[in-house]
Amino acid sequence: MARIGYALVWALAAVVMTILITLPINLQAHLVAGALVVGSMILLKLFTRQGVWRQIALALGTSIVLRYAYWRTTSTLPPLNQPEDFIPGLLVYLAEMYSIFMLFLSLFVVMRPMAPRTLKVSSSDPDLPTVDVFVPTYNEEAALLATTLASAKAMDYPADKLTVWLLDDGGTVQKRNSENIEAAQEAEERYVELQKLAADLDCRYLTRERNEHAKAGNMNNGLKVSHGDLIAVFDADHAPARDFLTYTVGYFKQTEKLFLVQTPHFFLNPDPVERNLRTFETMPSENEMFYGIIQRGLDKWDASFFCGSAAVLRREALQQTGGFSGVSITEDAETALELHATGWSSVYVDRPLIAGLQPATFTSFIGQRSRWAQGMMQILRFRFPPGKRGLSIPQRLCYMSSTLFWLFPITRWVFLLAPLCYLFFDLEIFTASGGEFIAYTSSYMLVNLMMQNYLYGRFRWPWISELYEFVQAVYLLPALISVILNPSKPTFKVTAKNESLDTARISELARPFYIIFFVLLFGVVMTVWRIYAEPYKADVALVVGGWNLLNILIAGCALGVVSERQENRQSRRIDVRRRCEIILGDRVVPATVEDASVGGARINVVGLRPQDVERGMTASIRFKTSVEIPTKDLPITLRTIAPGAKGVMLGCRYEPKVADHYRLISDLIFSSSDQWTKFQWSRRVNIGILRGTIWFIGLSVYQTGRGLGYLFQSMRRDRSAGVPAEKRAA
C-alpha cells in the first residue's frame, strides 16, 4: 500500500513538473508557480529532509531550474545579426547551461548518498591480510615524517603483518649525483638522515635511481620490492590513528573484487580561506562537503575514487593494471578510473582516520588546486570517462561530474564580466525586461540555494562555494587554458604544507583581486550614471547593477582571503584530556594535558604557582601510552605561563631528540580518531539560507575593510622604506 502511495505522489510530482516547465511564457504565471514551488519546498523541509519527500522537494526545485533554462533558451538570446551582443550573450548562456548541467549531475550523485559504513575487525583476527604502508616523500622535513612513520607503526595491527615503507624521492641516485653540488650534498644528507630515521622507527627506507613519473613512479617502485596483500598509502603529512586499519581492512575480506577503501582527509590546520577569515572552528571545512556528502554519493554508484592518501588498495588489482597510473598529475583519480573500468569496485568509509596538514599560504593553496584542475583535465582528455569502456552508466556520470567540475573557472570569469559588458559598453546580452529578469532569475537562484541546502546543509554554508570558486578562478583559468592547449605540459609539483606566517602581509598573488575589486566598484558608479542618464532603462540598470553588487560582495570577501594573518602555529590543538606528570628538575607534579598539536601542548598543573616556573625552562612530561614505548619522558620547553583555576596553565613546545620521542607525540595526538570526529561534528551546523546570507554579507563587508586596510598599510610601509612606485605596483 505504501508503494502505491509513493507511486501516486511521484506521478503527481511528475505531472506538476511537466506543467511548470511547459507553461506559456507568462510572467504572472511564472511568479505564481515559482511561489508555490518555493513554499512547497519550505514546508517539506520543515517536516522532513529525508526519504521520498526530500526527493519530491528536489524534483519540484528541478522544475523551476528547467523552466528557467527553457526561458533562457527560447526568449533571451540576442539576435544573430548583432554579433557584439550575441557573442557575449551566448557565452553567458553557455556558462549558465554548464552550471545547470553540473547541478543535475550533482543531484544524480548525491540524491541518496550511501549511509556511513561501520564495519570493524579485531586486530587479533588470525585471518587478517598482510599490509604494506607506503609513505611517499620528496622534500618534507624529517620531523614531519617522523610523526607520520611513528603513527603508522603504532597502528593496531599484528606486527608480523605490518610493514611501513618510507619511499623517498628526495634522496634518489639522480639527485645525489646532481651537477649542482649544493643540491647533491643536500640530497646526500637527506639520504643518510632518513635512512637512520626509518631504522630507528623500525621502518623500511627505499629510494630509486631516477625521479621518474613523480609520486606514481615512487609508489610503483615500492610495489616492486614489497609483498603485502594490501597497500595503505599516507602522504608525508598524514598521520593515521591507531584504529585506521581496523576500520578499513575488513571490507577486503567481504568482497574479492574490491580494490580500494578510501577514508576522508581530516586536517589539523585551516586552509588560507579559513585561516584569514577565521572560520576554521565554526564553519564546516571546504573538504567536508566532498568527503561528507559527495564521496558517499559516489560510493552509492560504486564510483568513490582514490584521493592519494588515507586509503587502502589491493595489490592484486594494482598489478593487474600495471600499478599506479602516471599519465596525469592526479595519479590517484586516474588509477581509480582504470580499476573501475576493469571491473574492480571501491568502498568509502566516512570516518576521519588520519590527520594531516593542508596548505597554509594562499600561494601554496593555489598551487595545489592548479595541479588538481590540470590533472582532472588530463584525465578528461586522455581517458575520457564518458566513453570509457568497462564503466557502468552511473560510473560514467560520476566521473563526468568529478572531472567537468574543474571547468568552473571559465564560468566564474563569464559571470564576473557579464554585468560589466552592459555597464561599461552598453552590450545587451539579455533580450528581456528588468522585471522578467528579476522574476525568472530570482526564483531560479532561490530554488538553487534551497536545493544546495537540501543536499549539503550541514556541510556547506550559503555563498561559501562561490567564494572558494572565485578565489581559485583567477589563477586556475590560465592553468586550464595551458593544459587544454598542451595536455602533456603540466608536471607534478609537491605542495608545501608545513608552513607558518610570522608576519601579517598581503599575498604575492593578491594584485589581480584588488584590480578586480576596484573595476567592480567602478561598475557601481556606472550603474548610478546609467540610471541617471537613461531613466527609461532604469529597471535593467538596477538588475545588472545588483548582479555586479553580488560580485563585489564576493570579490570584497576575497580581499580578506589574500590578506594573510600572522600565525606561527602550523596546526590547531585538539582536545585530548590526558592525565600526565610534569617533571621539573627533581620535582614530579601531577597534571593534565588539556589539548595538543603536533608541535606542542597545553598542560594544566594543579598545585603549582606561576612563580615556580619561567619561560624557556626545560622539562618533560610522562603519560600512559596506548602502546609500549621504551622511553617514557617527552622533553618540552615552556613557552607560556598563565594562572589556572587551582594552579598554573603551561603552554609548551616538544623538544624531540630520539625516535621514541616521536612515538610519544604520535600516541598523544593520533591514538584515537574519536577526537577528530567530535571536532568535525561540532562545526557541522545548518545555518540556513536566510541567516547564512546575512552572515556572508556581514563577513564580506568586514573582510573588504580588512583587505583594504592591509593594502593601505602595505603602501605606507613601502613609502616609508623608500620603495619606488613601479616596484610597489609589481
C-alpha positions in Angstrom: 0.0 0.0 0.0 2.8 2.4 0.9 4.4 1.7 -2.5 1.2 2.6 -4.3 1.1 5.8 -2.3 4.6 6.7 -3.2 3.9 5.9 -6.8 0.9 8.3 -6.8 2.9 11.0 -5.1 5.7 10.6 -7.7 3.1 10.6 -10.5 1.6 13.8 -9.2 5.0 15.4 -8.9 5.8 14.4 -12.5 2.6 16.0 -13.8 3.2 19.2 -11.8 6.8 19.4 -13.1 5.7 18.9 -16.7 3.1 21.7 -16.4 5.6 24.0 -14.7 8.2 23.6 -17.4 5.9 23.9 -20.4 3.6 26.7 -19.2 3.3 29.5 -21.7 5.9 32.2 -21.1 3.9 34.4 -18.9 5.4 36.5 -16.1 2.5 36.3 -13.8 2.0 32.6 -14.2 5.7 32.0 -13.6 5.7 34.1 -10.4 2.7 32.2 -9.1 4.3 28.8 -10.0 7.6 29.8 -8.5 6.0 31.0 -5.3 4.1 27.7 -5.0 7.2 25.6 -5.5 9.3 27.6 -3.1 6.5 27.4 -0.5 6.2 23.7 -1.0 9.9 23.2 -0.7 10.0 25.2 2.6 7.1 23.1 4.0 8.7 19.8 3.0 12.0 20.9 4.5 10.3 21.9 7.8 8.6 18.5 8.2 11.2 16.1 6.7 14.6 16.2 5.0 14.9 12.6 4.2 13.2 9.8 2.2 10.9 10.3 -0.7 9.6 13.7 0.4 13.2 15.1 0.2 13.4 13.7 -3.4 10.0 15.3 -4.2 11.2 18.7 -2.9 14.3 18.4 -5.1 12.1 17.4 -8.1 10.0 20.5 -7.6 13.1 22.6 -7.5 14.3 20.9 -10.6 11.1 22.0 -12.4 11.9 25.7 -11.7 15.5 25.2 -12.9 14.3 23.6 -16.1 11.7 26.3 -16.6 14.5 28.9 -16.2 16.6 27.1 -18.8 13.6 26.9 -21.1 13.0 30.6 -20.8 16.7 31.5 -21.3 16.8 29.3 -24.4 13.7 30.4 -26.1 13.3 34.1 -25.1 16.5 35.8 -24.0 19.3 35.3 -26.6 20.3 38.4 -28.6 19.7 38.3 -32.3 22.4 36.7 -34.5 22.6 39.9 -36.6 24.0 41.8 -33.6 27.3 39.9 -33.0 28.5 42.4 -30.5 25.6 41.4 -28.3 25.1 37.8 -29.4 28.7 36.6 -28.7 28.9 37.7 -25.1 25.2 36.8 -24.6 25.9 33.3 -25.9 28.9 32.9 -23.6 26.8 33.8 -20.6 24.1 31.4 -21.8 26.6 28.6 -22.2 28.0 29.3 -18.8 24.6 29.1 -17.2 23.8 25.8 -19.1 27.0 24.4 -17.8 26.0 25.3 -14.2 22.6 23.7 -14.7 24.1 20.6 -16.2 26.6 20.3 -13.2 23.7 20.8 -10.8 21.8 17.9 -12.3 25.0 15.8 -12.2 25.3 16.7 -8.5 21.7 15.7 -7.9 22.3 12.4 -9.5 25.4 11.8 -7.4 24.2 12.9 -4.0 20.4 12.5 -4.2 20.6 9.4 -1.9 24.2 9.0 -0.6 25.4 5.8 0.9 24.8 5.5 4.6 28.0 5.7 6.7 29.8 2.3 6.9 30.7 0.9 10.3 32.5 -2.5 9.7 35.3 -3.0 12.2 37.7 -6.0 12.6 39.7 -7.2 15.6 43.4 -7.0 15.4 43.5 -10.4 17.0 41.8 -12.0 13.9 44.2 -14.7 12.6 43.0 -14.3 9.0 43.9 -10.7 8.6 45.8 -9.9 5.3 49.4 -8.5 5.3 49.7 -4.8 4.8 52.5 -2.6 3.4 52.2 1.0 4.4 53.6 3.5 1.8 54.7 6.9 2.9 55.9 8.7 -0.2 58.1 11.8 0.3 60.0 14.3 -1.7 61.1 17.3 0.2 59.3 17.0 3.6 61.3 17.6 6.8 62.4 14.6 8.9 60.5 15.8 11.9 57.2 15.8 9.9 58.0 12.3 8.5 58.9 11.0 11.9 55.4 11.7 13.3 53.7 10.0 10.3 56.0 7.0 10.4 55.6 6.6 14.2 51.8 6.8 13.9 51.8 4.3 11.0 54.0 1.9 13.0 51.7 2.2 16.1 48.5 1.2 14.3 46.5 -1.5 16.0 47.5 -4.5 13.8 49.6 -7.6 14.1 53.3 -6.6 13.9 54.2 -9.5 11.8 51.6 -8.5 9.2 52.5 -4.8 9.0 55.5 -3.2 7.2 56.0 0.5 7.0 57.9 1.9 4.0 59.4 5.3 3.7 59.5 5.9 -0.1 62.0 8.8 -0.5 62.2 10.6 -3.9 64.4 13.3 -2.3 67.4 11.1 -1.9 67.5 9.3 -5.3 70.8 8.4 -7.0 69.9 11.0 -9.7 69.6 13.8 -7.1 72.7 12.7 -5.1 74.7 12.9 -8.3 73.3 16.2 -9.5 75.6 18.6 -11.4 74.5 21.2 -8.8 77.0 20.4 -6.0 74.8 22.1 -3.3 71.7 20.1 -4.4 73.7 16.9 -4.5 75.1 17.5 -1.0 71.6 18.2 0.3 70.2 15.0 -1.2 73.1 13.0 0.3 72.5 14.4 3.8 68.8 13.7 3.4 69.5 10.1 2.3 71.7 9.5 5.4 69.2 11.2 7.8 66.1 9.4 6.6 67.8 6.0 6.5 68.6 6.5 10.2 65.1 7.8 11.0 63.5 4.8 9.3 65.8 2.3 11.1 65.2 4.0 14.5 61.4 3.7 14.0 61.7 0.1 12.7 60.6 1.1 9.2 62.0 0.3 5.8 63.7 3.0 3.7 63.6 2.9 -0.1 64.7 5.2 -2.8 65.4 4.7 -6.5 67.7 5.5 -9.3 65.8 8.3 -11.0 62.9 10.7 -10.3 60.5 9.4 -13.0 56.7 9.7 -13.0 56.6 11.6 -9.8 54.5 10.2 -6.9 53.1 7.4 -9.1 56.6 6.2 -10.1 57.7 6.4 -6.5 54.9 4.2 -5.3 55.3 1.8 -8.2 58.9 1.3 -7.1 57.6 0.4 -3.7 55.3 -2.2 -5.3 58.3 -3.9 -6.9 60.0 -4.7 -3.6 57.1 -5.1 -1.2 54.9 -8.1 -0.9 51.8 -7.3 1.3 48.3 -8.3 0.2 47.2 -4.7 0.8 48.8 -1.3 0.3 48.0 1.6 2.7 49.0 5.0 1.4 49.6 8.0 3.6 51.0 11.3 2.5 54.1 12.5 4.4 52.0 14.9 6.5 49.1 12.4 7.0 49.4 10.6 10.3 46.9 7.7 10.9 45.0 6.9 14.1 45.6 3.6 15.8 42.3 2.3 14.5 42.9 3.1 10.8 43.4 -0.5 9.7 40.7 -2.0 11.9 38.1 0.2 10.2 39.3 -0.5 6.7 40.8 -3.9 6.0 37.6 -5.9 6.8 35.9 -4.8 3.6 38.6 -6.7 1.6 37.6 -9.9 3.3 34.0 -9.3 2.3 34.5 -8.6 -1.4 37.1 -10.3 -3.6 36.8 -7.7 -6.4 37.4 -4.7 -4.0 40.4 -2.6 -4.9 40.0 0.4 -2.7 38.8 1.6 0.7 39.1 5.3 0.9 38.7 7.4 4.0 38.3 11.2 4.4 41.2 13.7 4.7 40.9 15.5 8.1 43.2 18.5 8.6 44.6 19.8 11.8 45.2 23.3 10.3 42.9 25.6 8.4 43.4 26.4 4.7 44.1 30.0 3.8 40.5 30.9 3.4 39.6 29.5 6.8 42.6 31.0 8.5 42.3 34.5 7.1 38.5 34.6 7.6 38.8 32.9 11.0 36.1 30.3 10.3 38.0 27.1 11.0 36.4 26.4 14.4 32.9 27.5 13.5 32.1 26.7 9.8 32.4 23.3 8.1 35.6 23.0 6.1 35.6 23.1 2.4 36.7 19.4 2.0 33.9 18.2 4.3 31.3 18.7 1.5 33.3 16.4 -0.7 34.2 13.8 1.9 31.0 14.1 3.9 28.4 14.0 1.1 29.9 13.7 -2.4 32.2 10.7 -1.8 29.2 8.9 -0.1 27.1 9.7 -3.1 29.8 8.3 -5.4 30.0 5.3 -3.2 26.4 4.5 -3.8 27.2 4.2 -7.5 30.5 2.3 -6.9 32.4 5.3 -8.1 34.2 6.6 -5.0 37.8 7.2 -6.1 41.3 7.2 -4.7 42.3 10.5 -3.2 46.1 9.9 -3.0 46.2 9.2 0.7 44.3 7.8 3.7 43.4 4.8 1.6 44.0 1.0 1.4 44.4 -0.7 -2.0 44.6 -4.3 -3.1 47.9 -5.3 -4.6 46.4 -7.8 -7.0 44.2 -5.1 -8.5 47.1 -2.7 -8.9 49.3 -5.3 -10.5 46.5 -6.1 -13.0 46.6 -2.6 -14.4 50.4 -2.1 -14.2 50.5 -0.3 -10.8 49.6 3.3 -10.1 48.7 5.3 -13.2 51.0 8.1 -14.1 49.7 9.6 -17.4 48.1 12.6 -15.5 49.4 14.5 -12.5 46.4 13.3 -10.5 47.5 9.7 -10.4 45.0 8.8 -7.7 41.8 9.5 -9.5 43.3 8.2 -12.8 44.2 4.9 -11.0 40.7 4.5 -9.6 39.2 5.2 -13.1 41.3 2.5 -14.7 40.5 -0.1 -12.0 36.7 0.7 -12.0 36.8 0.2 -15.8 38.3 -3.3 -15.4 35.5 -4.5 -13.1 37.0 -3.7 -9.7 34.9 -2.0 -7.0 35.6 0.6 -4.3 34.3 1.5 -0.8 34.2 4.7 1.1 34.4 4.8 4.9 33.1 8.2 6.2 35.2 8.4 9.3 38.3 10.6 9.8 41.1 8.1 10.5 44.1 10.3 9.5 45.0 13.8 10.4 47.2 15.9 8.1 48.2 19.4 7.1 46.9 21.5 4.2 48.5 24.5 2.5 48.8 27.4 4.9 49.6 30.2 2.4 47.4 31.3 -0.4 50.2 30.7 -2.9 50.6 27.1 -1.9 46.8 26.7 -1.9 46.6 27.9 -5.5 49.5 25.7 -6.5 47.7 22.6 -5.1 44.4 23.5 -6.8 46.1 24.2 -10.1 47.6 20.7 -10.0 44.2 19.2 -9.3 42.5 21.1 -12.0 45.1 20.3 -14.6 45.2 16.7 -13.6 41.5 16.3 -14.0 41.6 17.9 -17.4 44.3 15.5 -18.4 42.1 12.6 -17.3 39.2 14.1 -19.3 41.5 14.4 -22.3 43.4 11.2 -22.2 40.9 8.8 -20.5 37.6 10.5 -21.4 35.4 8.9 -18.7 32.0 9.4 -20.5 33.2 7.0 -23.2 35.4 4.8 -21.0 34.8 1.1 -21.8 34.0 -1.1 -18.8 32.4 1.7 -16.7 28.7 1.5 -15.9 26.4 4.4 -16.9 26.2 5.7 -13.3 30.0 5.5 -13.0 30.5 7.5 -16.3 28.1 10.2 -14.9 30.0 10.2 -11.6 33.4 10.6 -13.2 31.9 13.3 -15.6 30.8 15.2 -12.5 34.3 14.9 -10.9 36.2 16.0 -14.0 33.9 18.6 -15.6 33.6 20.4 -12.2 37.1 21.8 -12.8 35.8 23.9 -15.7 34.2 26.2 -13.2 36.9 29.0 -13.6 35.6 29.6 -17.1 32.0 30.2 -15.9 33.2 32.3 -12.9 35.0 34.7 -15.2 32.0 34.9 -17.5 29.6 35.7 -14.6 32.1 38.2 -13.3 32.5 40.1 -16.6 28.9 39.8 -17.9 27.3 42.7 -16.0 30.3 44.9 -16.9 29.5 44.3 -20.6 26.3 46.3 -20.1 27.5 48.8 -17.6 30.7 49.8 -19.5 29.9 49.1 -23.1 26.0 49.0 -23.3 26.0 45.5 -24.7 22.6 43.8 -24.3 23.4 40.2 -23.6 19.8 39.5 -22.5 16.8 40.4 -24.5 14.4 40.7 -21.5 13.0 43.4 -19.4 14.2 44.1 -15.9 11.0 42.7 -14.4 11.3 39.4 -16.4 15.0 39.1 -15.4 14.2 39.6 -11.7 11.2 37.2 -11.8 13.0 34.3 -13.5 16.5 34.8 -12.1 15.4 35.4 -8.5 13.2 32.3 -8.4 16.0 30.2 -10.1 18.6 31.4 -7.7 16.4 31.0 -4.6 15.5 27.4 -5.6 19.1 26.7 -6.5 20.1 27.8 -3.0 17.4 25.7 -1.4 18.4 22.6 -3.4 22.0 23.1 -2.3 20.8 23.5 1.3 18.8 20.2 1.0 21.9 18.4 -0.3 24.7 20.0 1.7 23.0 21.9 4.6 25.3 20.9 7.4 28.4 20.6 5.2 28.4 23.9 3.2 27.0 27.3 4.2 25.4 29.6 1.6 27.8 31.5 -0.8 30.9 29.8 0.5 31.3 27.7 -2.6 31.0 30.8 -4.7 33.8 32.4 -2.7 36.1 29.4 -3.0 35.5 29.1 -6.7 36.1 32.9 -7.2 39.5 32.9 -5.3 40.6 29.9 -7.3 39.3 31.0 -10.7 41.6 34.0 -11.1 44.6 31.7 -11.3 43.1 28.4 -12.4 41.8 29.8 -15.7 45.3 30.2 -17.2 46.2 26.8 -15.8 43.2 25.3 -17.5 43.9 27.0 -20.8 47.5 25.8 -20.6 46.6 22.1 -20.1 43.8 22.3 -22.8 46.3 23.6 -25.3 49.1 21.3 -24.3 47.7 18.3 -22.2 51.2 16.9 -21.6 52.8 20.1 -20.3 51.8 20.0 -16.6 54.2 18.3 -14.2 53.7 17.0 -10.7 54.7 19.6 -8.0 54.7 18.8 -4.3 52.5 21.1 -2.3 54.2 22.9 0.6 52.2 22.4 3.8 54.4 22.7 6.9 54.4 26.5 6.6 53.9 29.4 9.0 53.4 33.1 8.7 55.4 35.1 11.2 54.1 38.4 9.9 50.8 39.7 8.6 51.1 40.5 4.9 49.3 40.7 1.6 49.8 37.6 -0.5 52.1 37.9 -3.5 49.2 36.7 -5.6 46.8 39.4 -4.4 47.2 42.1 -7.1 44.5 40.7 -9.5 42.0 40.6 -6.7 42.4 44.2 -5.9 42.2 45.2 -9.6 39.0 43.2 -10.0 37.5 44.8 -6.9 38.2 48.3 -8.0 36.9 47.6 -11.5 33.7 46.2 -10.0 33.5 49.2 -7.7 33.7 51.5 -10.7 30.8 49.4 -12.1 28.7 50.7 -9.2 29.5 54.3 -10.4 28.4 53.3 -13.9 25.2 51.9 -12.6 24.3 55.2 -10.9 25.2 57.1 -14.1 23.1 54.9 -16.3 20.1 55.2 -14.0 20.5 59.0 -14.1 21.3 59.2 -17.9 18.8 56.6 -19.1 15.9 56.6 -16.7 13.8 54.7 -19.3 16.2 51.8 -18.8 16.4 52.1 -15.0 14.9 48.7 -14.4 17.6 47.0 -16.5 20.4 49.1 -14.9 19.2 48.2 -11.4 19.1 44.5 -12.2 22.6 44.4 -13.8 23.9 46.7 -11.0 22.5 44.2 -8.5 24.3 41.4 -10.2 27.5 43.5 -10.1 26.9 44.2 -6.4 26.8 40.5 -5.7 30.1 40.1 -7.5 31.5 42.9 -5.3 30.5 41.1 -2.1 32.3 38.0 -3.2 35.4 40.0 -4.5 35.5 42.0 -1.3 35.5 38.9 0.8 38.3 37.6 -1.4 40.4 40.6 -0.3 40.2 39.2 3.2 41.4 35.8 1.9 44.5 37.3 0.3 45.3 39.4 3.3 47.2 36.8 5.3 47.1 37.0 9.0 50.1 36.3 11.2 50.1 32.8 12.6 53.2 31.0 13.8 51.4 27.7 14.7 51.0 25.2 11.8 48.2 23.2 13.4 45.3 23.7 15.7 45.3 22.0 19.0 42.8 19.2 19.7 41.3 18.4 23.0 43.0 15.2 24.4 42.3 15.4 28.2 45.0 13.0 29.3 46.5 12.6 32.8 50.2 13.1 33.0 53.1 14.0 35.2 55.4 17.0 34.5 59.0 16.6 35.6 60.7 19.9 36.6 64.2 19.1 37.7 63.8 16.7 40.6 60.2 17.6 41.2 57.3 15.5 39.8 53.9 17.2 39.7 50.6 15.6 38.6 49.0 17.4 35.7 46.6 17.0 32.7 47.3 17.6 29.0 44.3 19.7 28.1 45.0 19.9 24.3 47.8 19.1 22.0 49.1 19.6 18.5 52.0 18.0 16.5 54.2 20.9 17.8 53.2 21.4 21.4 50.6 21.1 24.2 48.7 23.0 26.9 49.1 21.5 30.3 47.0 22.2 33.4 49.2 21.7 36.5 47.4 21.7 39.9 49.4 22.8 43.0 52.0 24.8 41.1 52.3 28.5 41.2 53.3 30.8 38.3 56.3 32.0 40.2 57.6 28.4 40.4 58.3 28.3 36.7 59.5 30.6 34.0 59.5 30.9 30.2 62.2 28.9 28.4 62.5 26.4 31.2 63.1 22.8 30.1 61.0 20.0 31.5 59.5 16.7 30.4 56.1 15.1 30.6 55.2 11.5 31.2 51.9 9.9 30.4 50.3 6.4 29.9 50.6 5.3 26.3 48.4 3.1 24.3 51.3 1.0 23.1 54.6 0.0 24.8 57.3 2.7 24.2 60.7 2.2 25.9 61.2 5.9 26.5 58.6 7.3 28.9 59.6 11.0 29.1 58.9 13.6 26.4 61.2 16.7 26.6 59.4 20.1 26.4 60.2 23.8 26.7 57.8 26.1 28.5 56.6 28.9 26.2 53.7 30.4 28.0 52.7 30.6 31.7 49.2 31.6 32.9 47.3 31.3 36.2 44.9 28.4 36.3 41.8 27.7 38.5 43.8 25.8 41.0 47.4 26.0 39.7 49.0 27.1 36.5 48.4 26.6 32.8 51.5 25.9 30.8 52.0 26.2 27.1 54.9 24.0 25.9 56.8 23.0 22.8 58.0 19.5 22.3 61.8 19.0 22.0 62.1 15.5 20.4 65.7 14.1 20.4 65.2 10.4 19.6 62.8 8.3 17.7 60.8 7.3 20.8 60.0 10.9 21.4 58.1 11.0 18.1 56.3 7.8 19.2 55.2 9.6 22.3 54.0 12.6 20.3 52.2 10.3 17.9 50.5 8.5 20.8 49.4 11.7 22.4 47.8 13.1 19.2 46.9 10.2 17.0 46.0 7.4 19.4 42.2 7.8 18.8 40.2 9.1 15.9 37.1 9.9 18.1 38.5 13.3 18.8 38.6 14.2 15.1 35.0 13.1 14.6 33.9 15.1 17.6 35.6 18.2 16.2 34.0 17.8 12.8 30.5 17.4 14.2 31.0 20.5 16.4 31.1 22.7 13.3 28.6 20.9 11.1 25.6 23.2 11.7 23.0 24.0 9.1 22.9 27.8 9.3 20.0 28.1 6.9 19.7 30.2 3.7 18.5 33.5 5.2 20.8 33.5 8.2 23.7 32.2 6.1 23.2 35.0 3.5 23.1 37.7 6.2 26.2 36.2 7.8 28.0 36.2 4.5 27.1 39.9 3.7 28.5 40.9 7.2 31.6 38.8 6.6 32.1 40.3 3.2 31.8 43.9 4.5 34.2 43.3 7.3 36.8 41.4 5.1 36.6 44.1 2.4 37.6 46.7 5.1 40.3 44.4 6.4 41.7 43.8 2.9 41.7 47.5 2.0 43.4 48.2 5.4 46.1 45.7 4.6 46.6 47.4 1.2 47.0 50.9 2.7 49.3 49.7 5.5 51.5 47.9 2.9 51.6 51.1 0.8 52.6 53.2 3.8 55.3 50.7 4.8 56.7 50.7 1.2 56.7 54.5 1.1 58.5 54.7 4.4 61.0 52.2 3.3 61.6 54.1 0.1 60.3 51.5 -2.4 59.8 53.0 -5.9 56.2 53.3 -7.1 56.9 50.9 -10.0 58.0 48.2 -7.6 55.0 48.8 -5.3 52.8 48.2 -8.3 54.5 45.0 -9.1 
